[in-house]
């Protein structure tokens, strides 16, 4: 019978060898963790942007509501009369206009008519 000759062990790498499968698995786990962290950052940024856009939408809706109310108000006679009084200093019959403590009686002006 033949005798078995023991193989010489490499003294340089006398420790345990890491199998390639374990190394590949470890690298894949690290890659997955880095990818997960990056995606979390992107999701947080997207959530912040979404919240900001919701605030802008609410502000725009408020302004739209205000402008719609103003548009409906413009069509009324009271608004036309108020605008003429403010812009043209129009006074009605039996009204007095006060300037710095003086009373100035004015002739009543013609009633303004709304333009259609």
C-alpha positions in Angstrom: 0.0 0.0 0.0 1.0 3.5 -0.6 1.6 5.8 2.2 -0.1 9.1 2.2 2.2 12.1 2.3 0.8 14.9 4.4 0.5 18.2 2.5 2.5 21.0 3.7 0.5 23.9 5.0 1.3 27.3 3.8 2.6 29.0 6.8 1.9 32.4 5.3 -1.9 31.9 5.5 -2.1 29.7 8.4 -5.4 31.4 9.6 -8.8 30.5 8.5 -9.7 31.3 4.9 -12.8 33.3 4.2 -15.0 31.6 1.6 -15.8 33.6 -1.5 -19.5 33.2 -1.0 -19.3 34.9 2.4 -17.2 37.7 1.1 -19.7 38.3 -1.8 -22.6 38.2 0.6 -20.9 40.7 2.9 -20.3 43.1 0.0 -23.9 42.8 -1.2 -25.2 43.6 2.3 -23.0 46.7 2.5 -24.2 47.8 -0.9 -27.8 47.2 0.1 -27.4 49.2 3.3 -25.8 52.2 1.4 -28.6 52.1 -1.1 -31.2 52.0 1.6 -29.7 55.0 3.4 -29.6 57.0 0.1 -33.2 56.2 -0.7 -34.3 57.3 2.8 -32.5 60.7 2.2 -34.3 61.0 -1.2 -37.7 60.2 0.4 -37.2 62.7 3.2 -36.4 65.4 0.6 -39.4 64.4 -1.5 -41.6 64.6 1.6 -40.3 68.0 2.5 -40.9 69.2 -1.0 -44.4 67.8 -1.0 -45.2 69.6 2.3 -44.0 72.9 0.8 -46.1 72.4 -2.3 -49.1 71.7 -0.2 -48.5 75.0 1.7 -48.2 76.9 -1.6 -51.4 75.2 -2.9 -53.3 76.3 0.2 -52.0 79.9 -0.2 -53.0 79.9 -3.8 -56.5 78.6 -2.9 -56.9 81.3 -0.3 -56.0 84.0 -2.9 -58.3 82.5 -5.4 -61.2 82.5 -2.9 -60.4 86.1 -2.1 -60.4 87.1 -5.7 -63.7 85.3 -6.4 -65.3 87.1 -3.5 -64.0 90.4 -4.7 -65.2 89.7 -8.3 -68.7 88.9 -6.9 -68.6 92.1 -4.8 -67.5 94.3 -7.7 -70.8 93.6 -9.5 -72.8 95.1 -6.6 -74.0 98.7 -6.6 -72.6 99.2 -3.1 -69.1 98.5 -4.3 -69.4 100.9 -7.2 -70.6 103.6 -4.9 -67.8 103.0 -2.4 -65.2 103.1 -5.2 -66.5 106.3 -6.6 -66.6 107.9 -3.1 -63.0 106.8 -2.4 -61.4 107.5 -5.8 -63.3 110.6 -6.9 -64.3 112.1 -3.5 -67.9 111.8 -4.5 -70.4 113.0 -1.9 -74.1 112.4 -1.9 -77.0 114.7 -1.1 -77.1 116.0 2.5 -73.5 115.0 3.1 -70.6 117.1 4.3 -66.9 116.7 3.5 -64.5 117.5 6.3 -60.9 118.7 5.6 -58.6 119.3 8.6 -61.3 120.6 10.8 -63.1 122.7 8.2 -66.5 122.0 7.0 -67.0 122.4 3.3 -70.5 122.2 1.9 -70.5 120.9 -1.6 -73.0 120.7 -4.3 -74.3 117.2 -4.6 -72.8 115.5 -7.7 -74.7 113.3 -10.0 -75.3 109.8 -8.9 -72.6 107.6 -10.5 -73.8 105.0 -12.9 -72.2 101.6 -13.1 -70.6 100.8 -16.5 -71.8 97.6 -18.0 
